[in-house]
C-alpha cells in the first residue's frame, strides 16, 4: 500500500470531490484515462498525485504498476485564506478562498 498527498490545493473540496469520486476503486490505467479526458482543473492535479502514488508503490513497495488499484481517495478541507473586498458605504465583505488536502492510496488488490 502506497500513498501520495497534495496539501493546500487551491480549489474547494466540493469541486475536487466530484472528480475524485470518478476514480475511486478503479484500476490505475482506467483512472488515468478518466483523468486525462476530464476538463476540470482538479483532474490535472489528481493525475499528478496519482502518478506520484504509482511511483511510490513501484519504488518503495516493488509493486507492478499495471496491477495497482486506487483503493482510497480522500479530499479534506485545507486552511481557508480569508480576504476582504471593499463594498459600498464603507462596508466590507469577507472572501473565503478554500483549499483542499488530497490523499490517494494505491494497492495491489487481494484475490
ABEGO torsion letter per residue (X at the ends): XBBBBBBGBBBBAAAAAAAAAAABGBBAAAAAAAAAABABAAAAAAAAAAAAAAAAAAAAAGBBAAABBBABBBBBBBBBBBBBBBBBGGBBBBBBBBBBBBBBBBBBBBX
